[in-house]
Amino acid sequence: MDRYTELKSFVLVAEKGSFAAAAQAERVTPVVMGRRLDSLEDRLGVKLMHRSTRGLHLTDLGEQFLDQARQLLKDFDDIESSLLAGRNLVRGHLVVSAPAAFGRRHVAPLGQTFQTLYPDLKLSFNLTDSVVDLVREGYDMAIRIGEVTDPNYVAVKLASNRRVVCGTPAYFAQHGVPHSLEDLAQHNCLAFNLQGGQPRGWSFLKDGRLVAVKVGGNLDCNDGELLYNWVKQGLGIGWRSTWEIEGELKRGELVTVLDAFAVPAYDIQAVYPQQRHLPAKVRFFIDYLKKTYNTPGYWER
């Protein structure tokens, strides 16, 4: 039986003066309280309390042990409170992975500001478009854009985001506006490439189903920020995240097409390994990012 529970029950019975009153306070039966005291006495090998039909009273050893038991319970509660308070101390070393372009714009700069609030914290960023293994590679958390399916991870939505096809007004004036997914074959699609230089397809929602469309053009690369710049220069059209182009859309420098086929949820999420107690450094940084990202006008700046 749990030693803490035995001690707590002994103190409660002594203070309440009866098993019935102590049992009511603990929301158990008097029989359960009696078994706890029996277990404690058996383990210690001493009689702590005399029980009779007229009531109960502590033995001499029971009187001595009561003060010690109270102190032990207080020490336990103090240690637990100290540990819980420590969970709210933002310090140590926070190691974060994030997509390269997003991390440069929307994670690392905010990390610098966050650190001014918590100067005892050291921050390390790994900016890569590869999906890293957080546990094996020693990361505390990651920023991911899109769905997270690994059951070993917890995903927290930081902000809404969509993937849209976009280009400059000048490009569409010259080359026309695509109205169907099939029309993309007639356009210069600036795509992210995979290993070996093979352009990655673009995802859409058509007739309630997720479909991948193979696209091609005269330029592709494995760097999202370069693709973003090419689209802004009018060299072709791109499949970009709204987090990246919100300001350009607001100013009319870019426009979206094929919105009826856009994948609805491509949200920005914080991801961390499943764990019983989330460290304060992770919890506070996630809260800080979420608050900043949801500040009105943030994505347009």
Secondary structure, 3 states (H helix, E strand, C coil): CCHHHHHHHHHHHHHHCCHHHHHHHHCCCHHHHHHHHHHHHHHHCCCCEEEECCEEEECHHHHHHHHHHHHHHHHHHHHHHHHHHHCCCCCEEEEEEECHHHHHHHCHHHHHHHHHHCCCEEEEEEECCCCCCHHHHCCCEEEEECCCCCCCEEEEEEECCCEEEEECHHHHHHHCCCCCHHHHHHCCEEEEECCCCCECCEEEEECCEEEEECCCCCCEECCHHHHHHHHHCCCCEEEEEHHHHHHHHHHCCCEEECHHHCCCCCCEEEEEECCCCCCHHHHHHHHHHHHHHCCCCHHHC
